[in-house]
């Protein structure tokens, strides 16, 4: 392809892909995902003190801080450099990184294939609905960008540099570093490059040790990963719908390949296989939620798929066109869903202001989004996020979630009584609100707008002693 044509197409892909990522962020004056609020709180502490916190003042009583520091340092530095608040910086930081990755994908693929394959891969990354959706909540996005360089060094047999980059990725996000490292190390082991595997793994192990050894007393927080492994959690409607689609995309991309091919292709085939197997674990344990894995699985998918359809044979053109149409349809649906809405409505922010007036000993149960806003904007605690990084009782954590997502009023009543929940702050769109109102509760506050469900605060009447109620009779 002529250089001018390639450049023009890349500019169009980059411009539209960037617009798709920045437009939802620009609609809101707050971050779009609840995870971001936690990172904002830590970054604000770093900005104010100039140091990595030993513990976080949220929730009430504090908790050890064990999250790697580079994302928070980046947010704080960007805030200082721009003069904007950390909250404002966080709205655009990850979408911009995701946009830059479009160019990174083109550069990476062009090094090992040709310009056509590179353009297809960058197009697939730019317009993949799930990669766009993942551009707002987690430094996993940064890990995807840096992983391009790590895999580049792997392909060039510069194993120490690959390992060092995996270590840097770890300091942004534990999860993405370990997930990306898995196919890297496995490829070297399959190739019987044991020395090279050790050289690659060593820097990552060193970075892990340097971060966690000074924090050994806080390692009980890793129950966030270990404890929930043993909790069964049913697959929701989103999981049941999305899993076949993700698996089908991965399998179609693999079957379209003519051969296993060279080392580049073998790596992405191995990566797609590993990521898909980890993705499927959400049927057995809630630890690796599908929305943590969908972006990584789709990331590996685009390289396999671009490699498969680059020759543009008729059968492959058909699958490419179907994928493009499906992506455009999914994007149109997502842009009209909660995924790209403002995080909360005006009446829900009124509810947050009300929670700030409650006595200190009242800690309400609310959804992740409402909890994130309460904790960040009012410096108060919220039950669901009370041990976000340190879950001493994972059963309790998932019981709280069940209250908010359950469709059964009796199940909700039992769980509220089981854990002595005293207060509920319910966002306007929470389905649980209609199931709570028939219970023995008092509505203390409500705010609403025209054509918008009210955002309400409920106090639960806790009865002491041996009492009987008609509702409990057989």
N, C-alpha and C positions, 0 to 999 in steps of 0.2 A: 504494500500500500504506500502511496506517496506520503511523504513526511507532512505536508501541509494538510492533507485530508485526515491523517491520523491525529495531528494536533487539534484540528477543528472538532473532530468527534470527541476527543478526550476532554476538551474544554466544555463542550455541551454536557457530556456525562457528569463531569465534576460540578458544573454550575447547577444543573437540575438536582443532582444528588445532595448538594449542599443546601439548596432551597428546601428540599423535602425534610431535612434534618433541623434547619434553623427556624422554619416557619412555626411549628408547634411551640418551640421554646419562646419565640417572640410574642406569642399570644398571651402568655401568662407573666405575671410579675413574681411568680414563685416557681421553684423547681417542679418538674412534672412527676417525679417518683419519690416515694417516701425514703428510700435508701439514701438519697442525696442529702437529706436533712441531717442525718447522723454525721456524714462527712463534713458538712458545713459547720456543725457544732465543734468538732475537733479542730478544723482549720481555724476557726475563730479564736480558740484557745491558743493555738500556735502563733497566730498573728499578734495576739495581745501579750503573750509571755516570751515568745521567741524560743520556746522549747517544746519538745514532744511531751505530752502529758503522761503522767504515771497512771492517773485515773481520770475518769470523766465525772463531772458533777451531776450528770443526768444518767439514770433516774435518781430519785430521792435516795440519798445515802451513798451514791457513787458506785463505780464498778471499775475493775482494772482495765487499762487500755492496752490491748495486744494487737490492734490492727496495724499492719505495716504503714510507714509514715509518708511515702513519697507523694501519694495523691493529695494528702492534706497539706503537705509542704507546697505542692504545686498550686493548689487553690489559694493558700495564704500569699504566696509570692505574686500570683497573678492579680490578687486583690490590691496588694501594695503597689505594684507597678502601674495598674490602671486607675487607681484611686476609687474604684467601685467597691461595694460591699462584697463580702464572701458569698452572700446569698445570691447577689446579682451575677457574680462571676460564675457560680455553679450552674446557672441556667444554660450557659452557652459553652462551657469548657469542654464537656464530653461531646456534644454535637459537632464542635469544630474539629476535635480529634478524629471523630468518625468520618468527617468530610475529608480530612487530610489522608485518611487511610485509602480512599478511592484512588488517589495518586500513587500511594504506596503499593497497592495491588498491581497497578499497571507497571510500575518500575520492576517489581519483583518478578512477575510473570514474563515480562519482556526479556529478562536476563536468562531465562531458561527455555523460552519458546519463541514466539514471534509476535509482531505487533497486533495481528488479528486476534490471537488468543488473549493477549494482554487487554485489548479493548473489550472483548467479551467478558473477561473476568472482572474488570473494573465496572462494566455495566451491570453485571449480576450483583456485585457488592453494593453499588449505588442504589439499586432499585429493589433489593430484597427487603420485603416488609418487616421481617423479624430482626434483621440487622439494623434497620432504621429504628424500630421500636426499642432496641437495646441501647440506643445512643444517648440515654438520658439518666441512667441510674447507677452505673457501677464503673469503677476503673478497669473492669474487664475490657472495655473499649480500648483503653490505652494498651492493655496486654495484647490485643489483636494486632495493633499497629506494630508494636515492638517485636511480636513473634515473626513478622515478615523478615525482619533483619536477622533474627535468631536462626530461622530456617535457611535463609540465604547463606549464612556462615556454615551451617551444617552441610549444605550442598557443595560449598567450596572447600570443605574439609578443614575448616578453621574452627576446631572443636572448642578450644578455650574461649574464643569470642562468643560462640553460641552459648556456652555455659554461663558466661558472665551476663549475657543479655537475659537469660532465664532467671538469673539472680536478681537483676534489676526489675524484671516483670514481677517477681515475688514481692519486692518492696512496694509495688503498687497494689497487688491483689494476690493473696495466697492461692485462691481457687484456680484462677486462670493460669498461673505459673505451673502448678502441678499438673493440670490437665494438658497443657501444651507440651510439657516435658515428657509426658507418657509416650507419645509416638516417637519423639526424638530418641529417647533412650532405647525403646523397643526396636527401632530400625537398626541402631548400631549393634544391638544384641543379636538380631536376626542375621546381620552381616558378619557376625563373629568378630566385631571390632571391640573387644573387651577393654583394651587400653583407652581407646577413644571414648567409649561410653563412660569410663571412670573420669577422664579429663573433663567431659561435658557435665557430668553430674556433680563433680567436686565443687565448683563455684556456687551452684544452687544450694548444696548442702551447707557450705560455709555461710552464705547469706542467711539461711534459716537459723543456723547456730548463733550467729552474731546478733540476730534480732531477738531470739527467744531465750538464750541462756541467761541474760540479765533479768529475765522476767519469769524465771522458773516458778516463783510463788504464785503467778497468775495463770499457770498452764491449766488449772482446773477449768478455765474458760473454754478449753477445747472440747468440753462437753457439748458445746454448740455443734460439733461435728460427730462426736462419738455417741453421746446419749441418744439423739434422735434416730440413730441407725437401727435401733431395736424397737421402734414404734411403727406399727402398721397404720397406714393412712390410705383411705380409699381414693381411687383416681376420680377426679372431678370431671365435669363435662368438657372443660377446656382441654384436659389431658386426653380424654377419650376421643375428642375430635381431632386434635393436632397430631397425636402420635402417629397414626397411619400416614398422614400427609408428609411428615418429616422423614419417616422411614422410607416411604415410596420415593421421595425425591433423591435420597441417598442411593437407593438401590437402582433407580433408573440411570443415574449418572454413572454408576459402576458398570452396568450392563451395556451402556453405549460405547464403552472403551473397546478397542480392537485387541489390546494386549495389556499385560502388566507394565510393559515399557521400561523406562529408565528409572534412575533413583528418584528423581523428582516426582514421577507419577506414583512410584511405590510408596513414597512418604505420605502423599495425600490420600491414597487408598487406605493405608494403615491408619492414618489420622481419622478418616471418615468412619472406619470400622470401630476404632476405640471410642470415639465420641458418641457414636450411635449406641454402643453397648452401655456406656455410662448414662446416656440419655434415658434408656429404657429402665434404669434402676428406680425411676419414680413410681413404678408400679409396686415396689417392695418397701421403699423407705422414703420419707419426705425430705431427707437431707439434701439430695440433689434435685431440687425442684426443676421441672422441665424448662421454666423460663430462665434458669441459670445456664442451661445447656443448649437451648435452641440457637443462640447466636454463634456458639462455637461449632455446632454441627453444621449450620448453614455456611459458616466461614470455610470449612474444609470442603463442603459441597461445591462451592463456586469454582474452586480450582479444578476439581475432578470434572465437573460439568463443562467448564470452558475448554478444558483439554479434549473432551470427548466430541464437542460439537464444532470445534474450530474448522474442521475440513468442510463443513456445511453440506454434507451429503443429505439427500432428500429425507430419509428417515430421521436423521438428527435435526434437520431443520424443523420438522413437525414437532418434535419434543421441545425444541427451543421456543417455537412460537406459542405452544401451549403453556410453557412456563411463564413467558412474558405476559400473556393474557391473564393467567392466574394471579401473577404478582400485581398487575394493575388492578384487578378486581379486589384482591385482598387489601391493597393500599387504600382504595376508595372506601372500603368498609371500615378499616382501622381509623381513617381520618375522621370518621363520624362516630367513633367509639370513645370510651373513657381513656383509651391509651394515649390520645392526643388532646384530651380536654384540659382546661385549667384544673389544677389539682383539687380545688374546693370552690364552692360558690360563696357569694357574699354572706348568705345566712349561716353557712357553716363557719365562716370566720367570726361571725357574731357569737356562735356557740363557743369557739375557742376563747374569745374575750371573756365569756361568762365563766369558763372553767378557771380562769386566772383569779377569780374572786372567791373560789371555794376554800374552805379551811385546809390547812396543809395536810391533814391526815386523810383527806378524801382523795383517793386515786381512782379515776374512772377507767372503765374498760371501753375501748373504742377501736376502730379499724386502724390498720397500719398508717394510712394517709393522715387520718385525724390525729393519731398519736404522734406522728412525726412533727406535725405542725404545732401541737400542744407543747411538746418538749422543746422545740426550737424557738418558738415565738413567746412562750410564757415561762420558760425555765421550770416547768412542773413535770411530774412523772405521769405515766400512763401505763396501765397494767400490761398491755400486749407487748410493749417495748421495754418493760422494766428490766429485762435481762437479755437485751438483744444480742450482745456478744458473749454473755456468760449465762447459760441456761442450766441452773442447778436442778431443775425439774422439768424435763422436756414434755412429760405428760401434761403438766399444768399449762405449758405454752400452747400445746395443740388443743387442749380443752378450751382455752380462751378463743383460739381461732374457730373452733367448732361452734361456739356460741354465736359468732358473727356470721358464719356461712351456713349454719344449719337451717333447714326448712321445717323443723319439728319443734313446736312450742314446748312440749313436755320435756324433750331432751335439753332445751335451753334452760328450763326451770331447774332441772336436776343439776346441771353443771353450775349454775349461778349459786345454788344452795351449797353444793359440794365445796366450792372455793370461797364462800362467804363474800361474793362480790357485792359491794354496797352501792355502786353507781355505774351508770351507763351513759356515755356520750355518743349519740348516734347521728351519723351524717345523713343528709337528706335522702340520698339514694340507697341507703342500707335496707335490704329486704327484711332484716331481722326486726325492724321497728314495728311492723304490723304484728309480729309474733310476741313482742314484749308487752305491748299495751294491754292485753287481756290478763297479764300476770298481776301480782300484788305489788304494784309500783305507783309512785307519785311523779307526775311530770312537773318538774320545777322550772323548766325554761324551754321556750320554743321560739325559733325565728324562722320566718318563711318569706318567700318572694312570690309574685304571681307565677303560676304554672310550675312551681318548684316545690318538691316535698320539704316539709319543715325539718330543721336540724334541732334536735331536742336533747335535754338532759333529764335523766330519770334517776330517782332514788328508790332503791329496792327495800321494801319493808321486811326486815329480818325478824322473825318471831322466835323467841326463846322458849324452851320448855317443851313438854309433850302435848302438842296440839293436833287436832284433826280438822281437815277441811273437806267440804263436799267434793271438791275437785280431785281428791286423792282416794275417794271411796271406789271400790270395785263396782 
